[in-house]
């Protein structure tokens, strides 16, 4: 532990902590745009500059480790003047179209501009103009809004290990882009969207679906795999408009492509929400034909895939009506129990086999094998993840 | 009596550009025809040498007969046969081509340490370096000095980093020597240290490091080996610009020869020193001259600086303790060891010891590479070494330190040239660029030129440098186009000072210097651009107008003939007239008029 003074107050902080962390831990806020607690310090936005006694020029709090007896000043008129200039410079090269920006209300840059009351700008001049061109249906890149905080580059490199993007060019023309400025072609995990402090990176699927203030947040577990990442569903008008994750969870706020973008099935009209009981004979071909069509359509990379997908599935549901009828859970459980009992009595418990899913929780999988062994009386238990 | 003839042809990049290779071929051919190399009485040898400084008079050729040296300037291949016939055979120098007073004035006030063997020895032959005492310093260090004693000598000499910042070299070595742990594992002894030679010389107009490597690569290598011994490094890198192909070639040749002589590799000179050097080519980014950016560039990443601390001496290349020294700094080392710390510190001032190499360019008569003792008067450099201002014009300012430096106005020409004195007037020694400006140079345009450079070379990492320099440049641009506004000068100063304070690395922290220093000393010139819409030096095209002065015009028609846009009319022997609306301000009429009848302004 080292002893230091921040803004006249004495603190202790563990060795190796940055001045920024030490200050924040004690409730002293220092503005930043490029800092993320889980990424290596960058020192690019120059907003967290502080004065340290004995060092002739201001230094960035995020990159400076605490030392014994350090005396730090985080706020004074001079530092605030430098921060204002830096912010003004950023805004002088920014579209400033907050009224239509997807990020408005959840944007660090907007917050800081408000906090510093930057209504006018002394440095109006050339602004970078880029065309949007990505064809992918998931990540929207608006590079004019990029402030080159490098968070997306670092998260892609340090957390995801993909290194799909980096900074290219020099000077004013510096730009974050994939190699050779090609279209984004990566895992589409969306981590970059998660850390972007401005509207430069957003999800295409959640465009115009609602501001953050209108969102109700509901925590749940990701249904996709056994990792069990924590999800926070962002709900507006009873519809999931995007998925986020909290940083204090088992997955530290990071998600994969499925967790981030794979939520549309929830509101898909083809999704079964009630149990069905078969009414038509099993050898009817209708269903199989439709499934085949659906599978072929999946090969298409067309952007309208999702819409066509759902219209096909709608027809699937209507066809259900001639094969199945809706029922209540009580009714189907009775039916299952009756049929299993009959099979068990007729052919013995080992005539029944079971397959569980990696999408279920540990508890569900435990109960499932318990049910097979204790109730049905067989060890024929298996799991999709074993194959 | 057998006469001993030596011919030395300047074959630095400047010499080659002036036709050095052709001159050498011509000598070869003439010598063969004359049969001199076969003759018994006359023993003749010829070799190439590196730059000796006075590039403006290239190709320079030394002819040394029995120790008597004659220097020919502006040598062309067709002059060679006369030199061979009259001088080499008959013994009479060709007086009309021999370098005159200028050449000797240029060298008189110089003190050559780093450049002492440049332009004298064959840079591609290790034996030539050894013959003038090369690698003796290394022998001395390895046989009689401990690393600590070596560092003590360098500390005592007062040598400071020649790359620009002027950090004491001995101290840097000492800190690195004492580092026993590296970055992540504080309790573990560091298994590896590195020494890096920074040859990523990028200032516009500066070529000190290139000349040293082209002219005497072994001095740099010897300096590196001694440095490696002192700090305990076993691996070294030379980070050199790919735009210096000749320097790279000669450096590689020198490294190969050094390895053959067991001066690199395992058990150097049978001592317990293992050290080898790799050459790493830069990809053309100016910012990679900044040490942390240079390190990540060697590591294979985009060259962007990071915040210090930790300093490279604690956590440098691959996180290991690393010393980064400039070419000129390292080239000083062998001479200091050989001749002693006291000898070195006898040059220079109290705080700035030794000599410094400058690339003297601009409007002086003698441009080229000079080495002067620290503390020499600026006017001595300009008037004695440089030969004064070209075409008899008046000195306006001297720009030192390249894009990180500032402009020193003519009235301060009496100052000493050393780290402290230049810093006091708002400029820096820097890596050694020195551009002399005269009355025809517009200070706003000069500031704009350097800002264009730093803006284009900003790595883009931090906001003040990336966007701030762009805005500075835009303001300067509108001033030079006559669109300057009230308050622009205050805005320049405000923004400039904020960029200096808030930027991450040396590039951003010094980028506004050309603007701030010209604003400090030449504010009236900025004001003339904004308020009177005039460029006093007549440089900014948007602010000048060409007209013909009635009293001088003879009606000769010369201007009519050269005008590319047909803007000048008039009959022969009568007053000519320029139609301003058609004038494209190329200045051709101004240049061609023999009677000074064309007025610019």
Interface residues (C-beta under 8 A of the other chain):
Chain A: X41 X42 X43 X44 X45 X46 X49 X57 X58 X59 X60 X63 X64 X65 X81 X82 X85 X86 X89 X90 X92 X93 X122 X123 X125 X126 X147 X148 X150 X166 X167 X169 X170 X171 X172 X173 X174
Chain B: X285 X287 X302 X304 X306 X307 X309 X455 X456 X457 X458 X459 X460 X461 X462 X463 X464 X466 X467 X468 X469 X470 X471 X474 X491 X494 X495 X498 X501 X502 X503 X504 X509
